[in-house]
């Protein structure tokens, strides 16, 4: 069950089931209302089974942006 929290205030949001749209919308609404950037938290059961196979250095994703 995905959830999100805000490190700047005590805002938290948890979805019922796998409703990623509701979670995303709640995070956007919180940002618009407060200017705070919520952080999405995934439960341990949602993590990829390959996480256990990766070396620690491989866990950092390289992100690229096409502008």
Secondary structure, 3 states (H helix, E strand, C coil): CCEEECCCCCCEEECCCCCHHHHHHHHHHHHHHHCCCCEEECCHHHCCHHHHHCCHHHHCCCCCCCC
